[in-house]
Every structure is written in C-alpha cells, then in structure tokens.
Amino acid sequence: MPVARATIRPMNDSVLTRLTNETVELLQAMIRNQCVNDGTPESGNEDRSARLLRDELESTGVDMQLYEPLPGRTSLIARWAGTDPNAPALCFMGHTDVVPVSPDGWQHDPFGGELIDGEVWGRGAVDMLNLTSSQAVAFRHLVSSGKRYPGDIIYFAVADEEAGGEHGAETLLNSNWDELRCEYVLTEFGGIPLHSDKGTSLLITTAEKGLGWRRLTVDGSPGHGSRPYGADNALLKAAEVVRRLSAYLPSPQLDELWAARVTGMGLDDDLTRKLLDPAALSEALSELPPLIAGNLHACSHTTFSPNVIHGGVKTNVIPDKVEIEVDIRTMPGETDEDVEAHLREALGDMFDEVAVEAIRTSEATASPTGNPLWAALERSVASAYPDARVVPSLVTGGTDARFFRQKGAIAYGAGLLSPQIDVGEFARRFHGHDERIDVDSLRMTVGLWLDVVEHLWD
C-alpha cells in the first residue's frame, strides 16, 4: 500500500532544524531525570523535570509557578498573556512522569536518552516526554519571537499522570483553575498516520474511555494445606472469579466515533463492513494483526483486565482472603451502576460472594469537533500530510485531558508521527521495552504546535 510522504513546512528550515535539535536535547535530559512513577505517593520525583523546564523557559520572562502538593511531586504552569482578554486560551499540557521499566528487556539503557540511528531511546520517549519537550521548545520559541496572539498560551508540565493525576492535574485543576483556565487543550496522544490504498488518515484523539478500577475480595476459611479436600480455599474461588472475568463478553458499542475510525483505516470493503456490524465484529477482529485487533476491541467494548492479586500467608496454610485488582475501562455513557451490572453478569452466582470496592472511577469523556481548534489542527496537519484526512478517535487509556473536559474545555490528543513509523511497532513501545522516538517525528511535532498557534486565532 502507498505510504504518504511528509512535506516540507513553509517555516524557515534552519529555524525548524534548530528547534528540533533543542527538542532532542531536552527530551534526552528529561529521560535521564528518571521521573519514575510506581503509583506510590513518594515516587515520581517530577521536581527534577519541573525545575529543568522552568530553567529552560526562564529566559522568556514569562510568568511561571511551581506547584508541589506532595514533596517532589512538582508541576509547572507557565502562562503567556494574549492581547484580547475575551479570546479563547490554548493550553499545551504534557506529563513529566514515566512508568517503571524492566532494564533486562532493553537493548540500550532505558534512562540513557541515547540518540541512535536517528532515534532517541529511553523510558518516556513516546509516553509522553516527546510531546512534553516539543511543547516546551515551541512555547519558548513563540514567546521569544515577540509576536503576540489574541488568546493566552499556557504551558503545563504536570506530575502524576501515570497514576491517575491525584497529585497532578486533578488536584491543580480544582485548586488552581484561574492559572489553568482555558478553552482549548493539546496533549497526548495523536497524529498516528494510517496508510492504505484508499489514502492516508491521521488519528487525533477526541475521547477516552472511563476508569472503573475495582478491588474484588474473596473470603474463605483457613486450614492446613495438607488437607485440601473440601476446603474453603479463597484462592480457588479467586481463580474462578478471574476465569469468569476473562470469559465475559459484553456487547460491543459501535457509535459514530467507531465508524469514523474504521472507515479511516482504509481496509477492504468486506472487512470494513464486518467491523461496522456488531454481529460480525468478533470475526473481523480475528482477521486483523493482534495489536490492531486488541486496540479495536478495546475501542468498542468495556474491558476487564485482572492485573493484581494478593492473598495467602504461608505455603502450608489455606488462604482465607484473596484480593483481586481489576482494570475496568468503560465506554462513553457508562456509569458506576453499569460497572456493577457488568460484574454481576460476568460473575453470575459468585457475585454475592465477592466484596467489591472502587479503587478509582471516572466516566468516559469526549470533545466535539467542528470548532476553531479542530480547524486549526486540520490546516496544520496538511502542512505535513497534504492529502490526509484527519479522523477523530477514542483512546483506550486514561489521560489528564479528562480533567479539562470536566471543566468544559475542548481537549485533543495530537502530535505527528513520521511516515516511516509502523503503527503496530509504535503501539508496542507504550510501557514496553525499547521505547524510542525518531527525530523526524519530533521535527514534525514541534512544527505542528507552531502551526496550530498561527491558525487558531485566524
């Protein structure tokens, strides 16, 4: 199938090259800061990158504030005032924390930030320090240029996204909304080109699934491990709970966003028809590569992933309590009541034997298209992919965009990936081994941010 060619942007090429090099250097420094968030309050150490970014922006003279709700969990807000107090404000938001890593699975040091064969390697290179660094460089260039824009432009480098935002965006939007108030937000992740014989489509995230994380506690009776026959073993009950969750098949939810995503993939007509038909969807997914099928399944279903289990005290003691933590991701429109209904249906007669506790919950969020920011993105994407169709899409993971949407702002996941990026390989890099981003994508993305600002207030 043909591959779209990225075109040269009209911006001065030497300026874009300089900004790209600055983005590479900043990305490398942020990777080396090792702001690893393992979900505990004392992890993250985002203060390292918040202060790095403050120092990077200090020469602009723009108003900046550091916020530290917990020691070391620091976020940065920089706001550059526009010329018209009534014009909509734009926020560039990027998180500075990264997930833990298993170094033995990597070809290179996951925190080395090495530039190898045109790619920057390291944890966070795609999630999402590539965007956080390119936004900082673009913001600094915009302020330093001396040109003024009607609306305020905000740069928000935020902590704790990888653990749900309690020590970052969620808290700061509630306590410091005046500093973050905006109508538009650009954050992770989008800009993925899908190439086919029917042309190129480029995905921009406009919605994300909800969180329905639950802790399921199964009780039994303790006893001696040498006499298992007829024992009330909580671990065996928990295993059956996990089996039933794995076997549960909720009905797909296929809406307009799903239809736009499927038609934008440029698949053959028969496969497209199956993907749009709830009765044929399962068959269609089996015909696709596993990574793509997994993503599409998650975009069309409420999902249940039992990921953590705690129980037992000793090899020869039958456990009397086992806890299972389940990552549940809900579809748009679903509530806590729907989560309970799903669990009741999945577990059947075992539901009443399980204590259900909410770990974290938030409903799915979405932003409309057909507004000045969407139009600016379409025009800006055309600088790199002139013939591409910009397609709204649903992201299966959670982002801090949901907190802005809850405040009434329009938030999109954007960016640009170069034509040589393989979609399946790129997906594997999220939270995986050998995470890396190519310099061409960094170049295209920093150019995208600058183009959007030029077009937004036209």
C-alpha positions as CSV (number, residue, x, y, z in Angstrom):
1,M,0.0,0.0,0.0
2,P,1.3,3.5,-0.7
3,V,2.9,5.5,2.1
4,A,2.2,9.2,2.4
5,R,5.3,11.5,2.2
6,A,5.6,14.2,4.7
7,T,6.2,17.6,3.0
8,I,8.5,20.4,3.9
9,R,6.7,23.0,6.0
10,P,6.8,26.6,4.9
11,M,8.7,27.6,8.1
12,N,12.3,28.6,7.7
13,D,14.1,25.3,7.6
14,S,17.1,26.4,9.6
15,V,14.8,27.6,12.4
16,L,12.9,24.3,12.4
17,T,16.2,22.4,12.5
18,R,17.3,24.4,15.5
19,L,14.1,23.8,17.3
20,T,14.3,20.1,16.5
21,N,17.8,19.9,17.9
22,E,16.6,21.7,21.1
23,T,13.7,19.2,21.4
24,V,16.1,16.3,21.1
25,E,18.4,17.7,23.8
26,L,15.5,18.5,26.2
27,L,13.9,15.1,25.6
28,Q,17.3,13.4,26.4
29,A,17.6,15.4,29.6
30,M,14.0,14.5,30.7
31,I,14.6,10.8,30.1
32,R,17.8,10.9,32.2
33,N,15.9,12.6,35.1
34,Q,14.2,9.2,35.7
35,C,10.9,10.5,37.0
36,V,9.5,7.0,37.6
37,N,6.0,6.8,39.0
38,D,5.2,3.5,40.5
39,G,1.9,4.6,41.9
40,T,3.1,5.4,45.4
41,P,3.0,9.0,46.7
42,E,6.7,9.1,47.3
43,S,7.6,8.1,43.8
44,G,7.8,10.2,40.6
45,N,10.3,12.8,41.7
46,E,8.9,15.1,39.0
47,D,10.5,18.0,40.7
48,R,13.6,17.2,38.6
49,S,11.9,17.8,35.3
50,A,9.7,20.6,36.5
51,R,12.7,22.7,37.6
52,L,14.6,21.7,34.4
53,L,11.7,23.0,32.3
54,R,11.4,26.2,34.5
55,D,15.1,26.8,33.8
56,E,14.6,26.2,30.1
57,L,11.8,28.8,29.9
58,E,13.3,31.3,32.3
59,S,14.9,33.4,29.6
60,T,11.5,34.3,28.2
61,G,10.5,36.3,31.2
62,V,7.0,34.7,31.1
63,D,5.1,34.2,34.3
64,M,5.8,30.8,35.8
65,Q,4.8,28.9,39.0
66,L,5.8,25.6,40.5
67,Y,3.2,23.6,42.5
68,E,4.1,20.8,44.8
69,P,1.1,19.2,46.5
70,L,3.5,16.5,47.9
71,P,7.3,16.6,48.3
72,G,8.9,16.0,45.0
73,R,5.6,15.9,43.1
74,T,6.0,19.2,41.3
75,S,4.2,20.6,38.3
76,L,4.9,23.7,36.3
77,I,2.5,26.3,34.9
78,A,3.7,29.0,32.6
79,R,1.2,31.5,31.1
80,W,1.8,34.0,28.3
81,A,-0.9,36.6,28.2
82,G,-2.7,37.3,24.9
83,T,-3.8,40.7,23.5
84,D,-7.5,40.0,23.8
85,P,-8.9,39.0,27.2
86,N,-12.0,37.7,25.5
87,A,-10.2,35.4,23.1
88,P,-10.0,31.7,23.9
89,A,-6.9,30.4,25.6
90,L,-4.8,27.4,24.5
91,C,-3.0,25.1,26.9
92,F,-0.1,22.8,25.9
93,M,-0.1,20.0,28.5
94,G,2.5,17.3,28.9
95,H,3.2,15.0,31.8
96,T,6.7,14.5,33.2
97,D,6.4,11.2,34.9
98,V,7.1,7.8,33.3
99,V,6.2,4.2,34.2
100,P,8.7,1.7,35.7
101,V,10.9,-0.3,33.5
102,S,12.5,-3.8,33.3
103,P,16.0,-3.0,32.1
104,D,16.9,-6.6,31.2
105,G,14.4,-6.4,28.3
106,W,16.1,-3.4,26.7
107,Q,18.8,-3.2,24.0
108,H,20.1,0.1,25.5
109,D,20.0,1.9,28.8
110,P,16.3,2.8,29.4
111,F,17.4,6.1,31.1
112,G,20.4,6.9,28.9
113,G,18.5,9.1,26.5
114,E,20.8,8.0,23.7
115,L,20.4,9.2,20.1
116,I,21.0,6.1,18.0
117,D,20.4,5.9,14.2
118,G,18.1,8.9,14.3
119,E,16.0,7.8,17.3
120,V,16.0,8.9,20.9
121,W,15.9,5.9,23.2
122,G,14.5,5.8,26.7
123,R,11.5,5.4,29.0
124,G,9.0,8.1,28.2
125,A,10.3,8.7,24.7
126,V,6.8,8.1,23.4
127,D,4.7,8.3,26.6
128,M,4.9,11.3,26.6
129,L,8.2,13.2,27.0
130,N,8.5,13.6,23.3
131,L,5.4,15.8,23.4
132,T,6.2,17.5,26.7
133,S,9.7,18.5,25.4
134,S,8.5,19.6,21.9
135,Q,5.7,21.7,23.5
136,A,8.2,23.4,25.8
137,V,10.5,24.2,22.9
138,A,7.6,25.5,20.8
139,F,6.3,27.6,23.7
140,R,9.7,29.1,24.3
141,H,10.0,30.0,20.6
142,L,6.6,31.6,20.5
143,V,7.2,33.8,23.5
144,S,10.8,34.7,22.4
145,S,9.6,35.6,18.9
146,G,7.9,38.7,20.2
147,K,4.8,38.1,18.2
148,R,1.6,38.4,20.2
149,Y,-1.6,36.4,19.8
150,P,-5.1,37.2,20.8
151,G,-5.5,34.4,23.3
152,D,-3.4,33.3,26.3
153,I,-1.0,30.4,25.7
154,I,-0.3,28.1,28.6
155,Y,2.4,25.5,29.1
156,F,1.5,22.9,31.7
157,A,4.1,20.3,32.7
158,V,2.3,18.1,35.1
159,A,3.2,15.3,37.6
160,D,1.5,12.0,38.4
161,E,-0.4,11.4,35.1
162,E,0.7,7.7,35.1
163,A,-1.0,7.1,38.5
164,G,-4.3,8.9,37.7
165,G,-3.5,12.5,38.4
166,E,-4.3,12.8,42.1
167,H,-1.0,14.6,42.8
168,G,-1.1,16.5,39.5
169,A,-3.8,17.6,37.1
170,E,-6.8,16.5,39.1
171,T,-5.7,18.5,42.2
172,L,-4.3,21.5,40.3
173,L,-7.4,22.0,38.2
174,N,-9.5,22.0,41.3
175,S,-7.3,24.3,43.3
176,N,-5.7,26.5,40.7
177,W,-8.2,26.8,37.9
178,D,-7.6,30.5,37.5
179,E,-4.0,29.8,36.5
180,L,-5.0,27.0,34.1
181,R,-8.3,28.3,32.8
182,C,-8.6,27.7,29.1
183,E,-10.9,26.8,26.3
184,Y,-8.6,24.5,24.4
185,V,-6.0,21.9,25.3
186,L,-3.5,19.9,23.3
187,T,-2.0,16.8,24.9
188,E,-1.3,13.1,24.3
189,F,-1.6,11.2,22.1
190,G,-2.4,11.5,18.4
191,G,-1.0,12.1,15.0
192,I,-0.8,8.4,14.0
193,P,-1.0,8.1,10.2
194,L,-2.8,5.1,8.8
195,H,-1.8,4.4,5.2
196,S,-3.8,2.3,2.7
197,D,-4.7,2.1,-1.0
198,K,-7.5,4.5,-0.2
199,G,-5.2,7.2,1.1
200,T,-3.9,8.4,4.4
201,S,-5.9,9.0,7.6
202,L,-4.4,10.7,10.6
203,L,-5.9,9.9,14.0
204,I,-6.5,12.7,16.5
205,T,-7.8,11.7,20.0
206,T,-11.1,13.4,20.8
207,A,-12.3,11.0,23.5
208,E,-11.1,8.5,26.1
209,K,-12.6,5.6,27.9
210,G,-13.6,5.8,31.6
211,L,-12.0,4.2,34.6
212,G,-13.8,1.7,36.7
213,W,-11.0,0.1,38.7
214,R,-12.3,-2.3,41.3
215,R,-10.9,-4.4,44.1
216,L,-12.7,-7.8,44.5
217,T,-12.2,-9.5,47.8
218,V,-13.0,-13.2,48.1
219,D,-13.3,-14.8,51.5
220,G,-12.7,-18.4,52.5
221,S,-11.7,-20.4,55.7
222,P,-8.1,-21.0,56.8
223,G,-6.9,-24.6,57.2
224,H,-3.9,-26.9,56.9
225,G,-2.6,-27.1,53.4
226,S,-2.1,-30.9,53.7
227,R,-5.9,-31.4,53.8
228,P,-7.2,-29.6,50.7
229,Y,-10.2,-31.8,50.0
230,G,-13.4,-29.9,50.6
231,A,-11.5,-26.9,52.0
232,D,-13.0,-23.4,51.6
233,N,-9.9,-22.1,49.7
234,A,-10.2,-18.4,48.9
235,L,-7.5,-18.7,46.2
236,L,-9.5,-21.3,44.3
237,K,-12.6,-19.0,44.4
238,A,-10.5,-16.1,43.2
239,A,-9.2,-18.2,40.3
240,E,-12.8,-18.9,39.3
241,V,-13.6,-15.1,39.5
242,V,-10.6,-14.4,37.3
243,R,-11.7,-17.1,34.8
244,R,-15.2,-15.7,34.6
245,L,-14.0,-12.2,34.0
246,S,-11.7,-13.5,31.3
247,A,-14.6,-15.3,29.6
248,Y,-17.1,-12.4,29.9
249,L,-18.1,-11.0,26.5
250,P,-20.0,-7.7,26.8
251,S,-21.9,-6.5,23.8
252,P,-19.9,-4.1,21.6
253,Q,-20.9,-0.4,21.4
254,L,-20.4,1.0,17.9
255,D,-21.1,4.7,17.6
256,E,-20.2,7.5,15.1
257,L,-16.6,7.7,16.5
258,W,-16.2,4.0,15.9
259,A,-17.5,4.4,12.3
260,A,-15.1,7.2,11.6
261,R,-12.2,5.2,13.0
262,V,-13.0,2.1,11.0
263,T,-13.6,3.9,7.7
264,G,-10.5,5.9,8.2
265,M,-8.4,2.7,8.3
266,G,-8.8,2.2,4.5
267,L,-9.4,-1.6,4.9
268,D,-11.1,-3.6,2.1
269,D,-14.8,-3.2,1.8
270,D,-15.7,-6.6,3.2
271,L,-13.6,-6.2,6.4
272,T,-14.9,-2.7,6.9
273,R,-18.5,-4.0,6.7
274,K,-17.8,-6.6,9.3
275,L,-16.2,-4.2,11.7
276,L,-19.3,-2.0,11.5
277,D,-21.6,-4.9,12.1
278,P,-22.0,-5.8,15.8
279,A,-22.8,-9.4,14.8
280,A,-19.7,-9.8,12.7
281,L,-17.2,-7.7,14.7
282,S,-15.7,-10.7,16.5
283,E,-15.0,-12.5,13.2
284,A,-13.5,-9.3,11.8
285,L,-11.1,-8.8,14.7
286,S,-9.8,-12.3,14.2
287,E,-8.7,-11.4,10.7
288,L,-6.5,-8.5,11.9
289,P,-3.0,-8.4,13.4
290,P,-3.1,-9.0,17.1
291,L,-2.0,-5.5,18.2
292,I,-4.5,-3.8,15.9
293,A,-7.3,-6.2,16.9
294,G,-6.6,-5.6,20.6
295,N,-6.8,-1.9,20.2
296,L,-10.0,-2.1,18.1
297,H,-11.6,-4.5,20.6
298,A,-10.9,-2.1,23.4
299,C,-12.3,0.8,21.4
300,S,-15.6,-1.0,21.0
301,H,-16.1,-2.8,24.3
302,T,-16.0,-2.3,28.1
303,T,-12.9,-4.3,29.1
304,F,-11.9,-6.2,32.2
305,S,-8.3,-7.0,33.0
306,P,-7.4,-8.7,36.4
307,N,-3.9,-7.4,36.9
308,V,-3.0,-7.7,40.6
309,I,-3.7,-10.4,43.2
310,H,-2.9,-10.5,46.9
311,G,-3.5,-13.5,49.2
312,G,-2.1,-16.3,51.3
313,V,0.3,-16.2,54.2
314,K,2.3,-19.4,54.0
315,T,2.7,-22.4,51.7
316,N,1.0,-24.8,54.1
317,V,-1.9,-22.5,55.1
318,I,-5.1,-22.5,53.1
319,P,-5.8,-18.8,52.4
320,D,-8.9,-17.2,53.9
321,K,-8.8,-14.0,51.9
322,V,-7.7,-13.0,48.4
323,E,-7.9,-9.6,46.8
324,I,-8.0,-9.1,43.0
325,E,-7.5,-5.7,41.4
326,V,-9.3,-5.3,38.1
327,D,-8.6,-2.6,35.5
328,I,-12.1,-1.9,34.1
329,R,-12.3,0.6,31.2
330,T,-15.8,1.8,30.4
331,M,-17.4,3.0,27.2
332,P,-18.9,6.5,26.8
333,G,-22.1,6.9,28.6
334,E,-21.5,4.1,31.2
335,T,-21.7,4.8,34.9
336,D,-20.7,3.1,38.1
337,E,-24.1,1.3,38.0
338,D,-23.2,-0.1,34.6
339,V,-19.9,-1.4,36.1
340,E,-21.8,-3.2,38.8
341,A,-24.2,-4.6,36.2
342,H,-21.3,-5.9,34.2
343,L,-19.7,-7.5,37.2
344,R,-23.0,-9.1,38.2
345,E,-23.4,-10.6,34.8
346,A,-19.8,-11.7,34.5
347,L,-19.6,-13.4,37.9
348,G,-23.2,-14.9,37.9
349,D,-23.9,-16.8,41.1
350,M,-20.5,-15.8,42.6
351,F,-21.2,-12.1,42.6
352,D,-22.8,-12.2,46.1
353,E,-19.7,-14.0,47.4
354,V,-17.4,-11.1,46.3
355,A,-16.9,-7.8,48.1
356,V,-16.5,-5.0,45.5
357,E,-14.6,-1.8,46.3
358,A,-14.0,1.1,44.0
359,I,-10.3,1.9,43.6
360,R,-10.7,4.7,41.1
361,T,-13.6,5.7,39.0
362,S,-14.3,8.3,36.3
363,E,-16.7,8.4,33.4
364,A,-15.5,8.5,29.8
365,T,-15.0,12.0,28.3
366,A,-15.2,13.4,24.8
367,S,-14.7,16.6,23.0
368,P,-16.6,17.7,19.9
369,T,-15.1,18.6,16.5
370,G,-16.3,21.5,14.4
371,N,-14.6,24.3,16.3
372,P,-11.6,26.6,15.8
373,L,-9.1,24.2,17.4
374,W,-10.2,21.3,15.2
375,A,-10.0,23.5,12.1
376,A,-6.5,24.7,13.1
377,L,-5.4,21.1,13.5
378,E,-6.7,20.1,10.1
379,R,-4.9,23.0,8.5
380,S,-1.7,22.3,10.4
381,V,-1.7,18.6,9.7
382,A,-2.0,19.5,6.0
383,S,1.5,21.1,6.2
384,A,3.0,17.7,6.7
385,Y,0.4,15.3,5.1
386,P,-1.4,17.4,2.5
387,D,-3.8,14.6,1.4
388,A,-4.5,13.1,4.8
389,R,-8.0,13.0,6.3
390,V,-8.0,13.9,10.0
391,V,-10.1,11.4,11.9
392,P,-11.4,11.7,15.5
393,S,-10.6,8.7,17.6
394,L,-11.1,7.2,21.0
395,V,-8.1,6.4,23.2
396,T,-8.4,3.3,25.4
397,G,-6.1,4.5,28.2
398,G,-6.6,7.4,30.5
399,T,-5.1,10.9,30.2
400,D,-5.2,14.2,32.0
401,A,-7.4,15.5,29.2
402,R,-10.4,14.2,31.1
403,F,-10.0,16.7,33.9
404,F,-10.0,19.6,31.4
405,R,-13.1,18.2,29.7
406,Q,-14.8,18.0,33.0
407,K,-14.2,21.8,33.3
408,G,-15.8,22.4,29.9
409,A,-12.6,22.7,27.9
410,I,-12.1,21.1,24.5
411,A,-9.1,18.7,24.7
412,Y,-7.4,16.7,21.9
413,G,-4.5,14.3,21.8
414,A,-2.3,15.4,19.0
415,G,1.2,15.3,17.6
416,L,2.7,14.0,14.3
417,L,4.4,10.7,13.6
418,S,6.7,10.4,10.5
419,P,5.7,8.2,7.6
420,Q,8.3,5.5,8.5
421,I,6.7,4.8,11.8
422,D,5.0,1.4,11.9
423,V,1.7,1.6,13.8
424,G,2.0,-1.8,15.4
425,E,5.6,-1.3,16.4
426,F,4.8,2.2,17.8
427,A,2.0,0.7,19.9
428,R,4.4,-1.9,21.4
429,R,6.6,0.9,22.7
430,F,4.0,2.3,25.1
431,H,5.0,1.0,28.5
432,G,7.1,-1.6,26.7
433,H,10.7,-2.5,26.0
434,D,12.9,-0.4,23.7
435,E,10.8,2.7,23.8
436,R,12.1,5.3,21.4
437,I,11.0,8.1,19.0
438,D,12.6,9.2,15.7
439,V,13.9,12.7,15.2
440,D,11.7,13.2,12.1
441,S,8.6,12.8,14.3
442,L,10.0,15.3,16.8
443,R,10.6,17.7,13.9
444,M,7.1,17.3,12.6
445,T,5.5,17.7,16.0
446,V,7.3,20.9,17.1
447,G,6.2,22.3,13.7
448,L,2.7,21.2,14.3
449,W,2.4,23.2,17.6
450,L,3.7,26.3,15.9
451,D,1.3,25.9,13.0
452,V,-1.7,25.4,15.3
453,V,-1.0,28.6,17.1
454,E,-0.7,30.5,13.8
455,H,-4.1,29.2,12.6
456,L,-6.1,29.1,15.8
457,W,-7.0,32.8,16.0
458,D,-7.2,33.5,12.3
